[in-house]
């Protein structure tokens, strides 16, 4: 019995082709319109150069997009997502085939009639079942396990879309399954989904099967176009935007974007920072569209963990909603975001406390499967707050001190090298203009003036002496690196510090710069112009340990158990995980355990910038206290760090927690030189 | 409401080991960083807030050299509309001379209020504001912690000894010396200060003002500046916190405080 394709049948005298074309044209027009409306905010977004390094971008697209490398960081959710994603890739071809069949231009038929056809059919059927299973699994997971990280996400939309995807699978199974029963081909590949459909329909009469076949087709087509047009309305826009977002992802690490990419001289700018949605760069708008609301960012955010009013996910959702409201799909507002907005974005939609809660630790960015950026956005909003004097008042003096004295304490530059004498570190050569040295030890403000950090600087000096390194410091010529200042949003002051430090560095001859503080390391390496030969001391000494210039001697008694805390700006932002561990492993008798959250999932200590001078009232516990707890859970009674701020925060947390007898914070280099 | 704020740039002396200069009449200032006098910062903020609420203009005035223009730029960045610097040349200045120069500068300007800081960080004399008011024949109040204009008067809050506040009315125009804590001065960013370069800053030379030699002759002579002698009697208390606390209580009791 011959079976007519549903599109070639007539319905109440109207040919099916007419319906197919009507659905196709309506669906495509509406979709084009939606995409156009969504394109408007991107078009008017600020400049952002993301068109370089095509090969690197393509490789990333493959690794993180096609292979979904970050998905399995949450194992089961990741597996489900990968199954659905790969299903989409494979079934996309099927959808094109079905739609074009209906339009009377079956462009894929030649391909399907080759040997590829049966192979593809089997794969298609297999993935229809896999996707269906994954959807059911995902629905059950959401409904029964209810992961905390989905709180505040659009749950209804998630269920709707999972249902819709399942519906697409089921209608195709109905379509193919009924076809089997009506007219089973003699030779056919293994088609498990179609067989399953046939099994369900087994025993139905011919009339019913025909109806099922026809209905299966049309429902599939209608659902397909409904789905397509539903995507740009919410979080499932990521199905369209995730791959572009991955392609245009940020390639540099650790740095903060300039005030504006397209304006070199900040003096030419009327406003600095982000106040309205239209001030974000086009890529940052694309980020908002791409958020899947999976909540991995907030799940890893230390500010969120201790009750501060910041959740990266909520931040993105709020900004996306605001973006959608500013440029609505319908309405008279013609696409110029930022004009006569009823509600101001920074201050009302996103509160100051939200913006100041971030430690810029980068845990959210490390986790996001689609590489949404947060730090640049937050710093951009901070810039606006600083430029309009809406910053916490405690910053006023700190920033004034940095401007006037080159350090946040307001201590005179002439005393910048006094730590040498105060800590008995000597001898240390202090450079003057025109001098030369092999290693330039960049001490930075805390190392120079803060007693706890001074002792770290002294240990580094002891290390230099032990290994016979030719080193010197800038002393009074040095100004703060400006890492903190930049992340607090005072870009003008940061540029001033760069200018002064670069001027000094240009007058001294050195082979490399070694820093005590990972923050100074990061900013000199990633924020300063050009490429300074800068290393953090852990990298430098790891090299010396490797070539046996530095040999930790005295074995530890083995009674203490140590754990190493990865500072954010050494680890996540610069990928230095091995060097500090290499040094530690060279210490005979050192018992080292890893915390559950280590390396790229390290939990921030509280941070080296805003938190030093501003307290967020809502926090329930200090980050450092949480981290100390993690170290204890790992079975350690010593927490090692290689960052002065971590050291200060941990020391504080141990004291306030009354844990002096049970926990100790150890500076990595201090531990090395003590042996 | 038109407001004039008189401001000054002073050395940042905290954390610095001050040294007396060769002549023994001043401290060595060559290595010091300079900032806006703290009290004046509050005065500018107060002026800008009043202007934001009641309209009018804010003019910042400074008697000083070119380097001192920095604090005028800062005032402009905070919201002042224009600035005037009076160049004193090499003349020696004291509170008297500065108040006479300011009086001459302000005499022909229109104003409802003149604000100065209570005192300056460096000399702590607290004279300029009051002498300026006297010279201009204005009503004045010192150590003001609150200003509320009411028509041709202003309700002002003044801090008295022992933490007592006095609220009174003052006829405008008037001169008020502003106490720290009256407000929270805003931060002005480096870019804000740079942008304020576009605002008007005029310079007047003191020699062109027609001041008499008497007006320009300092009335105070510094004989000697010295650092306070190091005194004995500091006791470093060592031991665990409870022992330290115990010893502190003991000392307090010994000195006759009942606790």
Interface residues (C-beta under 8 A of the other chain):
Chain A: X266 X267 X269 X272 X386 X387 X389 X391 X393 X395 X396 X399 X400 X403 X404 X405 X409 X410 X411 X412 X414 X415 X490 X491 X492 X493 X495 X496
Chain B: X12 X14 X15 X16 X31 X32 X33 X34 X35 X184 X185 X186 X187 X188 X189 X190 X191 X192 X193 X194 X195
